[in-house]
Amino acid sequence: MSVADYAARNRFRLGSAVALVAIAVLAVALLDVPLGDIVTIGFVERSLRAATPIALAAIGGLYAEKSGVFNIGLEGFMIFGAANAAAAVWLIGGDSATQGDLWLAILAAVAISLVYAAIFAVLLIRYEADQIVAGLAVWFLGLGFGPFTAVIIWGNRNSPGLVGIDALTVPGLAGIPVLGPILFNTSPLVMLTAVLAVAAWVVLYRTKYGYWIQAAGENPEALDTAGVNVTRVRYAAVIFSGAMAGLGGAVLLAHAGSFTGTGDTMVNGRGWIGIVAYLFGNYNPVGAAAAALLFGGLDMLQIQFQTAGIDLPNRLVNLFPYAAVIVVLTVWGSTRMPSAVGETYESEE
């Protein structure tokens, strides 16, 4: 598709994006906002860290939906991932856990999430459970499971300080002005997320299996006629989505360094924002990751406003990501979902 064709097909979206940028520039000018004090290297680094859990959940969610299954339980799977990672790192290393212990805990959390996701996939695909109800059930279970696990292990809904992921420095490249500290002296989990986003795009749009996933969500009858087992494709996509959301929760724990089970837990709506991110990215893994970065940046504005001396109530600043969700859903609401999402399919054989 040429640039001209893309622009012609997305006139409304591109026009809306330009309008939003123009409004933001006008607001900065009228309010005399010290933009240089807000958009700093530290802000970009923190935004990348904040974006990684959302991006991972979004990539998993779009794979499931592309295959025809709506995984609305991403928030719950993220809570499971964070709680299990916290429990695992404590059981492995106690209060003196190392970086190696943390990586083992992340792997354990992903492995457990695979089991949960497999059970979830069986309920949705084999037993044809309502996808919205089942997804909400996963969320509610997560809201109870996280604090319950914390109370069992630590006697409190919040864990003590555990261990956070150390930055990975690439010698030589880390010294490059501006880009060096952002790209080559950062959390290895940020780098891992970038690699996974690109890999997910390649698999989805450049491999035979990726075409099968898309066909399972668009025209499962045609895929079945071609001799491909639609059910197996959907199982794989749903299990992958749960594992990625679990990884997102584990990454969130690794960046925070402790588990928070009060309120809506430390996940605090990131799974829901992940759904918006892949809609914003039009079911494109790279686009979803870019949308996650937008939401991550908005989440980090509170720190930047305090640094720049901008007096805004914290409660108001905390609403920015959710206000952005409303704007995105309004402007990008025309995103076309796969034709067979939510529809069960049984082979004629």
C-alpha positions, 0 to 999 in steps of 0.5 A: 500500500502506497503512502497516498493510498494509506492517507486516502483510507485514513483521512479521518484518523490522520486529520484527528491526529493532526488536530490533537497535536495542534491542540496540544501545541496551542495549549503549551503556548498559551499556558507557557508550559516549560516543555524542556523541563517536562520532556527530558531523557529521564521522562522518556526512560520512565515512560518506556518502563511504564509502557512495557507491561501495557505493550506486552498485554496488548500484543497478547490480546490482539493475537487472541482477537485476531484469531476470533477470541476476545480475551477481555481477561488481560487485566486479570492475567496481569494481576496473576503474573505480578502476584506469582512473580512476587511470590516466586522471587520471595520463595526463591531468594527471600529478602536477599534475592538476586537478579538471577532469582528475579529472572527465574521468578519471571519465567515461573510467572509466565509458566504459571500464566500458560497453565491459567491461559490453557484452562481459560482457552478450554472454557472459551473454545471447547465449552463455548463459555461467554467470552465477556463473562469469562474474561470478567471472571478472570479479572475478579479472580485476579483482584482476589488472588493478588491480595490473598497471595500477599496476605498468605506470604507476608501477612499484608496485602503489600509485599516488602521490598523485593528486588528490581531489575537492573539497567542493562548498559551496552558499552560504547553505545550508551555514551551516544548523546540523548539516544544512548541513555534511552536505548542502551542504558535501560531495563533489559525488559524494555529491550525484550518488549521491543524485540517481542513487538517486532517479532510479533509483527513479523509472525502475524504479517509475514508468516504462514502461521500468522495468516492462519491466525488472521483467517481464523478470525476473519473466515474460519470456514475458509481456513478449515476448508484449506485443511488447517485446524481452526480450533488449534490455531485459536487455542494457541493464540489464546494461550499466547495472549494469557502468557503475554499478559502474565509476562506484562504483570511480571515485568511490572513487578520487576520494575516496581520492586515490590507487589501492591495488592491494595485498591485495584492492585498495582496493575491498576487498569493497565490490562484494560488500557492494553485493549485500547492500545491494540485497538489504537494500533489497529491490531498491529503489534508495533502500533500497539507498542507505540500506543502503549508508549503514549499511555505510559508517557501520560502516566509519568506526567505527574512526576514531570509536572512536579519537577517542572513546578507545575501545580496540578492536583495529583488526582487530575494528572492521574486521570490523563491516561484514562482521558486519553483512552476516551479520546482514542476510543472516540477518534479511532472507534472506526477500527474494524474488528475481525469478522468472526470475533466471539463466534464459536466454530465447529469443523464440519468433519 
